[in-house]
Amino acid sequence: MTEQTERSLAEQPPDTERPPPTAGPGVGAGTGGGAGATPGPTSGHTSGPGPGPDSGPTPALATGQATADAPVLPHATPPPPATPPPPATPPPLAAPRPLGEPRTWPRDFTHRLTAPLPGVRALARIAREGKLRPPPETLPEIQQLPFAPGPMPSAGPTTLALTWAGHASWIIRIGGLTVLTDPVWSRKILGTPARVTPVGVRWEDLPPVDAVAISHNHYDHLDAPTLKRLPRHTPLLLPAGLAPWARRRGFTQVTDLDWWEAVELPAPGGPVRFDFVPAHHWSKRTLTDTCRTLWGGWLLTAPDGRRIHFAGDTGYGHWFEEIGRRHPGIDLALLPIGAYDPRWMLRPVHTDPEEAVKACQDLGARALAPMHWSTFLLSGEPPLEPLHRVRAAWATTGRPREDLWDLPVGASRVLAER
């Protein structure tokens, strides 16, 4: 199933805000039983999507009310208001799970959706409107898309640097490791036009790849031809349920995780931690596997504590605040800003530029690196519009301009040490 199918989510009124899902069975992560399993002794985390079991302050008794311990007194002075409880303490981070651990997952993860899947009305409307590509008069903007490939910075054990290869593909140097996110080096992916900017780094110029982190199984994020270029012993970090797909293709070091679970990879600078975190999205690759595997983002923590949040593909919603609450001190957020028009269809699954800036603030991240634009033309906005809008939205926050990492495809930047 293609990214184009992904864009056919059910119609959502643009000005109607959906309430966040309530906590319940199947939202938290188990210890191998998948969604809805009771966390076991090694899970190290709390299930449920919300910030915790806070029930709010207890209302004070009004004059004339009585309880078993407090009889009614005529003209008694009302008791002082109850003091609100302090904010809930974030649950402890999960203990790292074993690499390559065999897991058993539920049949599907439909209960994790934060928006409904496509209906007949939505499919009929998008077919009628036909607004899945930029207006023809805006296509000359393609020539102005920022493309500035250059040598990648040298990276030692204490370096944290990243290079944008295009779309959601990053080369992250962290703790002495080289990590690829959602690598797509193909010129064309199934069901979409060819890429409009070349890959920012030639495959032969890559340093040895130490790990690959995948956000979900849509074709523009899980590209089989690109993964085939890797040695089969390359560690793959995947969402729950995707390990069998990778093992069938010969990969031997495969780890799939539920939300809020983590693994550590040994590195020259010390262990690098990878936490799999929620996203507002979905999964589908064939006609029969809707939501059979999970989707999400990754939180990479360097040995010295610096943190990068890679959102993968996501709409805007409550998960950003919860990720920031559980992982305070995020230094850099890699967030999507493209493939958002028309909003009635794409709002649930793709942040627009203003929502990406808001998500960065919700995460508590110091800096924002936009992605998921300028590579494949997947929706109806003009090619350069995402860049103009994210710059304008960032300026309204009053935050330092240098903390918006609006890199050209192929460019690199180093995150300063704390």
N, C-alpha and C positions, 0 to 999 in steps of 0.2 A: 504494500500500500504506500502511496506516495504522499509527499508533503501537500500536494494539491488536495488529496482526499482529506487530510488532516484539517485543511482550511474549511471544510464543509461541516463545521459544528452547528448544532442547533441554534436557531435564532435567539439572540439575547437582546432585549430592549436596551439601548445604549445608556439610558439614564436611570435604569433600575438596578440598584445594588443588591446582590444576593447575600443573605445572611451566611456567615461561616457555618460549616457543618458542625453538628454537635458531636461531642466525644462519644464513642461507643465501640462495640466490638469490631475488630478488624481494622482499626486505624493504626494501632501501634504495631511494632515489629516483634516477632517472636524469636525463638531460638532454633528455628529450623522448621517449625510448623507453619510458617508464613503468617499472613494477616489473621488477626483474631486469636493467635496463640498466646498463652500466658507466658510472660517473660520468664525465662529460666535463670539459673544462677550465674550464667555467663553473659546474659544479654546486657546487663549494666545500664538499662535505660527504662524509661517509663512509657507505656503505650498511651495513645490518644493524641489528637492533634492540637489540643488547646494548651494554654500556658499552665494549667494545673488545676487542682480541685478547689480553688478559692470560691467561697460562696458569698463573699461580700460581708459588710458589717451587719451586725444584728441590730434591728431597729430598736430604739429606746421606747420604754413604756410611756404612754401618754397619761396625763392626769385622769384619774377615775378608773384606770385599768388595774387589774389585780392578778397576781399569780398565787400559786400555793404558798410561796414564801414571802409575799409582800401584800398584805391586806390593803384595801382602799382606805386612804386617809382623806377626809374632807379638806379641800384647798391645799393639799400637799404640793410641795415644790417638785416639779418633774425632775427625774434623774438626769444627769448630764448625758449628752449623746455618746454613744459607744465610740471608742477609738477605732478607726478602720484598721484592719490587719495590715502588716507590711506586705509588699509585693511578694508573690510566691517565689521561692528559690528555684532556679532552674534545676531540672533533674541532672544527676551526674552524667557525664559523657559515657558512652558505652565502652566497655573494655574491648580492645581490638580482637576481632575474630581470627581464627586460623586462616591463612591463605590456602586457597584451593579446596576449602571445606565442602563436601557434598551436602546439598540442602534439599529439603522437600518443601514445595510451595503450593499454595492453593491453585485451583484451576484457573482463576482469573483475578484481576485486581479492580474490577468494575466499581467496587465499593469505595475506592480511593478517589474517584472522579469528583471534581468540584464544579463540573458543568455537564449537562446532558450531551450525549452523542447525537450525531445528525439524525434528523427526521425527514420525512418526505417533503414537508413544506420548505425546509431549509435548502434541500437539494434542488427543489423546483425553482426556488427564488434565485439561487446563484446561477442556475442554468439560464433563467430568463434574463437576468441582469448582465451576466457575462463579464463581470468586473474583476477578473483575476490577474490582469496584467496592467502595467502602467499605461496611461494614455499615450497614443502614438506620438503626439507632439512633444512629450517629455523624454523620449528615447535618446535624443542627442546628448542628454546629461550623462549618459554612460561614459562618454569620452572624458568627463571630468571626475569620475570616481577616483578617490585617492589610492594610488598604487605607488609604493616607494620601497621596493625590496632592497635590503642591505645585509651586510654580514651580521650574523647573530653575535651578541656580546659573549666574551669568554665567561665561563661560569665555573667557579670553584665551589667548595662545600658550603660556603656561607652566602653565596649569591642567590638571589631570587629575581629572575628575569623572565620576561615572556615576549614571544614573537607571534604576531597575528598572521596565520596562513590564509585566512579568509573564512567567512561564514562563522561556524562555531568551532573551528579548528585552531587551537593554540599550541605552541611549543613552550612548555613551562619548564624552566630550569630551577630546581628547588632541592636544597640539601645535597647537591652533587648529582641528582638524578635528572634525566630528560623525560618529561611526561607529555604525551599527546592527548588532547581532548577532542572527542568526536572527529577523528581525522578523515577528511574527504579530500583526496588528491585527484579524484576523477574529474575529467572535463565536463562530464554530464552525468546526471543521476536520473533514475527511472522516472518518467512522467513529467519532467521539467525541462525548460530550455537550458541550453549550455550555459556555463558560468560566464559572466560578463567581465570578470577580472581574472588574470592568471593566478595560480597558487603563489602565495607570497614567498615560499621557500621551496626550491627544487628538492625532490626526494633524495637525490644523491648528495645534497649538501647537508642533510640532517646528521647530527651526531647519533651515536647508537641510542636507540629508544629503550628506556628502562621500564616503562609502563604505559598503558593506554587506559584512559577513563572514558566510558561511554555513558551518555545521559539517558538515551532511550533508543528504540529500534526503528524510528522512521528513517527512510532511505537517505535523507540529507544529513543524518547524524551517525548512522551505522552503515558505513560504506564497505561492502564486502570486497570489492576490487582493491581498495586501499589496504585493508587489513591483510589481504593475501601477500602483500609485499613484505610483511614483517616475519622475522623468525618465529617459528611456532612455539618457542619457549618464552616469548615476550609475555609478561604478566598482563592480563586483561582484567580490569575492574568494571563490573557490569551491574545493572539493576537486577533485582530478583527475577528469576525465571529465564534469564538469557544465557546462562552457562551452557545448557545443552546445545544451543545454536553454535556457540564458539567451539565446543568440544567436537561437534560433528565436522568442523573445518580444520581439525588437527591441532588446535591450541591446547597446550598441556598445563598451563598455569592460569587457571580461570577461577575467579572469585565473584559470586553475585551476592548482593546485599539488599536488605530491606532498609526502609527509611530509619535514620538515627543509628544505624550500625556503622562500624568502622573497621579498617585494617591498617596495619603499619607495614611499610616497606623499608628494609635496611638501606642505608645510604651512607656515603662517606662522611657527611656532616652529622650523622645521627639519624634515628628513625624519622621518616616522613609519614604523617598520619593522613588518611583519606576517609572522611565521613560522607556517607551517602545521605542526602537531605531531600525533603519533599520539593515538588514543583507542581504548578497548576497546568497539567497537560494530560496526555493520554498516550496509548501505544497501539500500533497496528502495522503489520508488514505484509500480511496476506489476507485473502478473503475470509479466513476462518480463525484468525488469532486476535481479535479485538480485545485489548487490555489483558492478554494472557501473560504479558511481562510488565514489570513496573517501569516507572519513569521518575526522573528526579535530577538533582544537581549534585555537585561535589564540593566539599570544603577541604582544601589542602592546607595542612599546617606544617610549616618548616620546623626544623629542630630548635630554632631560637624563638618559636612562638608566632612568627608572622603568618598571616592567614590570607588565603585567596578563596573567594567563593565563585565557582563556575556554575551558572544557573542552568546551562543546557538550553532547553526550550521551555518557555513558561508564559502563562498569563500573569496578571497582577492579582494578588490576594493576600490572605492572612498569613500564609506560610512565611513570608519574609520576616515579619516581626518575630515569629517564633524561632526561626533560624538564628536571628541576631541575638535573641534572648539566651539561647542555649550556647551560642558561640560568640561571646562578646569580643570586641577588639579586632574585627575583620579589617584588614588593611586595604583590600582591593576586591571589587565585585565586577565580574565579567557578566554583563547582562544584555539580552537581546533588545534591539531597537527597531527591527524591520519586520516585514511580512505582517502588517497590521491592518491593511485596508482591503475590504470594508469592515468597519468596526462591528457592525451588527453580527457578523459571522466570526471574526477572529479575536474579538475581545477576550473570550475565555482562555485562549491558548497562547496568545502572543502579546507581550507588552508593547505599547507604543512608546515613543521616546519620553514623553512626560511620565508615563507609568514606570519606566526604567529608572528615572531619576528619583521618583518617590520610593521605589523598591530599594534603591541604594540607601536612602535615608532610613527606611524601616530596618534594614540590615544593620545599621550603625556603621556602615563601611566608610572609610576615609576617602577612597577614590573609586571612580567608575571607569571601566573600559567597555565601550559599546561593541557589540558584535551582532551577528545574524543579519547583516545587511551588506550591500555593496559586492555581493558575490553571485547569488542566484536571484533572479527577479521572480519572486514567488507570489506576489499579490499586487494590488492596484495602486499603491502610492508611487509618485515619481521617484526615480532612482536616487536623487540627492536629498530628498525631503527629510529622511531620518536624521541625517547629519545636521541640517539646519535646525530642526526642531529640538534635538537633544542639546545642542549648544545653547539655544534660547532658554530651554527649561533649566539647564544648569545655572545660567546667569541669574535667573530669578531667585535661586536659593542663597545667593551671596557667598557661596563657598569658593575657595581659591580656584582660579581657572586652571592651574597646573594639575589639579586633582581630577580633571576630566581627561582621561587618556584616550582621546579620539584618534587612534592610530590609523595611518594608511595601511592597506594590505601589504604585508611584507616587512613592516617596521617593528622595532623592538623597543623595550624600555625596561630599566632595572628598578626594582623596588628598594628604596633606601633601607639600610639596617636600622633597627630600633635603637 
